[in-house]
Amino acid sequence: FSHSAGLKNHIRNVHTLEKPYRCELCGDCFRNGSLLNKHRGAFHSPSDAILEKVSCPICLEVFPTRSLLQQHVRSVHEERQEFGCLECGEVFNSFAELKDHRAYQHPEVGLPFPCETCGEQYEQKVQLTKHCRNAHPEQNRLVCAECGKLFSSASTLRQHREIHRDVRKFRCTYCEQTFAQRTPLKNHIRNKHTGEKPFSCETCGKPFSDSSVYYRHRIKCFRELAAKNKSEDPSLVKQEC
């Protein structure tokens, strides 16, 4: 080589693959200044260079834009959410992956919150509510004026409104206590009078008399089992040399 710069570029490009040229605007690294300049011209405008820099409040690393800071916080500092299958304990990185797994591996098992319109099932009520609002807007036009909850039929809305009016037409035959809906009455009878526990956790076998308590326990129990299986998986344990 006739110049030392050409030799240095050759070593980085062919042998070491070192990338010492870092873009101060986005953090991408390059093997030589020419590639860095081409990158700046293609992906950054001149106004980008004068933006006020922002620093991470956790590790104090500095970023040229707020969007890059937010991306850094999400990828480095925020705990990654995991989605676990309640039936077999397998853990996935997204709800879409979990949904596909359940469809193929556990098609016979239903979830506690099904959509009355299309049959789609969810583990949490908030997921079902979001689904109905997005997937069936034309069938969920009835809104409760008290709490904003959406309903697909006038009959279900009327039944729901009884909660706000405190109309208690379901009476306990044991103690005369009244309830606005049938499900709370059933839970009350099992909890206070008969002791019946028809709901059993598929993971640990613990029985429950209250359906809502059972569903909350089932999710918690699965997460504990998934964490235990993950810690005991030999493939996840670092091998000492």
C-alpha positions as CSV (number, residue, x, y, z in Angstrom):
1,F,0.0,0.0,0.0
2,S,1.2,3.5,-0.8
3,H,-0.4,5.1,2.2
4,S,-0.9,4.0,5.8
5,A,-4.6,4.9,5.6
6,G,-5.1,2.4,2.8
7,L,-3.3,-0.3,4.9
8,K,-5.4,0.4,7.9
9,N,-8.6,0.2,5.8
10,H,-7.4,-3.1,4.3
11,I,-6.8,-4.6,7.7
12,R,-10.2,-3.5,9.0
13,N,-12.1,-4.6,5.9
14,V,-10.4,-8.0,5.3
15,H,-8.9,-9.2,8.6
16,T,-10.1,-7.6,11.9
17,L,-13.5,-6.3,10.7
18,E,-13.1,-3.6,13.3
19,K,-15.6,-0.7,13.0
20,P,-14.1,2.3,14.8
21,Y,-16.2,5.0,13.0
22,R,-19.4,5.6,15.0
23,C,-22.3,7.8,13.8
24,E,-22.9,10.2,16.6
25,L,-26.6,10.6,15.5
26,C,-27.8,7.0,15.6
27,G,-24.9,4.9,17.0
28,D,-24.3,2.8,13.9
29,C,-20.6,1.8,13.4
30,F,-18.6,1.6,10.1
31,R,-15.2,0.3,9.0
32,N,-14.0,3.6,7.4
33,G,-14.9,7.3,7.2
34,S,-16.2,7.0,3.7
35,L,-18.9,4.6,4.7
36,L,-19.8,6.7,7.6
37,N,-20.2,9.8,5.4
38,K,-22.3,7.9,2.9
39,H,-24.5,6.7,5.8
40,R,-24.9,10.3,7.1
41,G,-25.9,11.5,3.7
42,A,-28.4,8.7,3.2
43,F,-30.1,8.6,6.6
44,H,-29.6,11.9,8.3
45,S,-30.4,15.5,7.4
46,P,-28.0,18.4,8.3
47,S,-30.6,19.5,10.9
48,D,-30.1,16.3,12.8
49,A,-26.6,17.3,13.9
50,I,-27.9,20.3,15.9
51,L,-30.5,18.5,17.9
52,E,-30.2,18.8,21.6
53,K,-28.8,15.5,23.1
54,V,-30.7,13.6,25.8
55,S,-29.3,11.3,28.4
56,C,-30.6,8.1,29.8
57,P,-31.9,8.7,33.4
58,I,-30.8,5.2,34.4
59,C,-27.2,4.7,33.0
60,L,-26.6,8.4,31.8
61,E,-25.7,7.3,28.3
62,V,-26.2,10.2,25.9
63,F,-28.3,10.0,22.7
64,P,-28.8,12.5,20.0
65,T,-32.6,12.1,19.7
66,R,-35.4,11.2,22.2
67,S,-36.6,8.3,20.0
68,L,-33.1,6.6,20.3
69,L,-33.2,7.2,24.0
70,Q,-36.6,5.5,24.2
71,Q,-35.4,2.6,22.1
72,H,-32.4,2.2,24.4
73,V,-34.5,2.2,27.5
74,R,-36.9,-0.4,26.1
75,S,-34.1,-2.8,24.9
76,V,-31.7,-2.4,27.8
77,H,-33.5,-1.4,31.0
78,E,-37.1,-2.6,30.7
79,E,-37.9,-6.1,31.7
80,R,-38.9,-8.2,28.6
81,Q,-42.4,-9.4,28.9
82,E,-43.0,-13.1,28.4
83,F,-46.1,-14.9,27.5
84,G,-46.6,-18.4,28.9
85,C,-48.9,-21.2,27.9
86,L,-51.1,-22.2,30.9
87,E,-51.3,-25.8,29.6
88,C,-47.7,-26.9,29.1
89,G,-45.5,-24.1,30.6
90,E,-43.7,-23.1,27.3
91,V,-42.8,-19.4,27.3
92,F,-43.0,-17.1,24.2
93,N,-41.7,-13.6,23.5
94,S,-45.0,-12.3,22.1
95,F,-48.7,-12.9,22.4
96,A,-48.9,-13.8,18.7
97,E,-46.5,-16.6,19.2
98,L,-48.4,-17.9,22.2
99,K,-51.7,-17.7,20.3
100,D,-50.2,-19.8,17.4
101,H,-48.9,-22.3,19.9
102,R,-52.2,-22.7,21.6
103,A,-54.0,-23.1,18.3
104,Y,-51.8,-25.9,17.1
105,Q,-50.8,-27.6,20.4
106,H,-53.9,-27.2,22.6
107,P,-56.9,-26.6,20.2
108,E,-59.3,-28.4,22.6
109,V,-58.6,-26.1,25.6
110,G,-60.6,-22.9,25.9
111,L,-59.7,-19.6,27.6
112,P,-61.9,-18.1,30.3
113,F,-63.0,-15.0,28.3
114,P,-64.5,-15.9,24.8
115,C,-65.8,-13.3,22.3
116,E,-69.5,-13.8,21.8
117,T,-69.3,-12.6,18.2
118,C,-66.4,-14.6,16.7
119,G,-65.4,-17.1,19.4
120,E,-61.9,-15.7,19.9
121,Q,-60.7,-16.5,23.5
122,Y,-58.6,-14.5,25.9
123,E,-56.9,-15.1,29.3
124,Q,-57.8,-11.7,30.6
125,K,-61.0,-9.6,30.5
126,V,-59.1,-6.5,29.4
127,Q,-57.8,-8.4,26.3
128,L,-61.3,-9.4,25.4
129,T,-62.6,-5.8,25.8
130,K,-59.8,-4.5,23.5
131,H,-60.5,-7.2,21.0
132,C,-64.2,-6.4,20.8
133,R,-63.6,-2.7,20.4
134,N,-61.1,-3.2,17.6
135,A,-62.4,-6.3,15.8
136,H,-66.2,-5.7,16.1
137,P,-66.8,-2.0,16.3
138,E,-70.1,-2.2,14.5
139,Q,-71.4,-4.8,17.0
140,N,-70.3,-2.9,20.1
141,R,-72.0,0.4,19.7
142,L,-73.9,0.2,23.0
143,V,-72.1,2.0,25.7
144,C,-72.8,2.1,29.4
145,A,-73.2,5.8,30.4
146,E,-71.9,5.1,33.9
147,C,-68.6,3.4,33.1
148,G,-68.1,3.4,29.3
149,K,-68.1,-0.4,28.9
150,L,-69.1,-1.6,25.5
151,F,-71.9,-4.2,24.8
152,S,-73.1,-6.0,21.7
153,S,-76.8,-6.3,22.7
154,A,-79.3,-4.3,24.5
155,S,-80.1,-7.2,26.9
156,T,-76.5,-7.5,28.1
157,L,-76.3,-3.7,28.6
158,R,-79.6,-3.7,30.6
159,Q,-78.2,-6.5,32.8
160,H,-75.0,-4.6,33.3
161,R,-76.8,-1.4,34.2
162,E,-78.3,-3.2,37.2
163,I,-74.9,-3.0,38.8
164,H,-75.0,0.8,38.8
165,R,-78.6,1.0,39.9
166,D,-78.0,-1.5,42.6
167,V,-81.0,-3.6,41.5
168,R,-80.5,-6.8,43.5
169,K,-83.0,-9.4,42.2
170,F,-80.9,-12.5,42.9
171,R,-81.5,-13.6,46.5
172,C,-79.5,-16.1,48.5
173,T,-81.8,-18.9,49.7
174,Y,-79.5,-19.5,52.7
175,C,-79.1,-16.0,54.2
176,E,-81.4,-13.7,52.2
177,Q,-78.5,-11.6,50.9
178,T,-79.2,-10.1,47.5
179,F,-77.0,-9.6,44.4
180,A,-77.3,-7.7,41.1
181,Q,-76.1,-10.7,39.0
182,R,-76.2,-14.4,39.2
183,T,-72.4,-15.1,39.1
184,P,-71.7,-13.2,42.4
185,L,-74.6,-15.0,44.0
186,K,-73.1,-18.4,43.0
187,N,-69.7,-17.4,44.3
188,H,-71.3,-16.2,47.6
189,I,-73.2,-19.5,48.1
190,R,-70.1,-21.6,47.5
191,N,-67.9,-19.4,49.7
192,K,-70.3,-18.9,52.6
193,H,-72.6,-21.8,52.7
194,T,-71.9,-25.0,50.7
195,G,-68.1,-24.9,50.6
196,E,-68.2,-26.3,47.1
197,K,-65.0,-25.8,45.1
198,P,-65.6,-26.7,41.4
199,F,-62.6,-24.9,40.0
200,S,-59.2,-26.7,40.2
201,C,-55.9,-25.2,39.1
202,E,-54.5,-27.3,36.2
203,T,-50.9,-26.6,37.4
204,C,-51.0,-27.4,41.1
205,G,-54.4,-28.9,41.7
206,K,-55.6,-26.3,44.3
207,P,-59.4,-26.1,44.3
208,F,-61.4,-22.8,44.4
209,S,-65.0,-21.9,45.0
210,D,-64.7,-18.4,43.4
211,S,-64.2,-18.3,39.7
212,S,-62.4,-14.9,39.6
213,V,-60.0,-15.9,42.4
214,Y,-59.4,-19.2,40.5
215,Y,-58.5,-17.4,37.3
216,R,-56.1,-15.0,39.1
217,H,-54.4,-17.9,40.8
218,R,-54.1,-19.9,37.6
219,I,-52.1,-17.1,35.9
220,K,-49.9,-16.5,39.0
221,C,-49.3,-20.3,39.4
222,F,-48.3,-20.7,35.8
223,R,-45.8,-17.8,35.9
224,E,-44.2,-19.3,39.0
225,L,-43.9,-22.7,37.3
226,A,-42.6,-21.2,34.1
227,A,-39.9,-19.3,36.1
228,K,-39.0,-22.5,37.9
229,N,-38.7,-24.5,34.6
230,K,-36.6,-21.8,33.1
231,S,-34.2,-21.8,36.0
232,E,-33.9,-25.6,36.0
233,D,-33.4,-26.0,32.2
234,P,-29.8,-27.2,31.7
235,S,-29.7,-25.6,28.3
236,L,-30.0,-22.2,29.9
237,V,-27.2,-22.7,32.4
238,K,-23.8,-21.4,31.4
239,Q,-21.2,-24.2,31.0
240,E,-17.9,-23.6,32.8
241,C,-14.9,-24.2,30.7
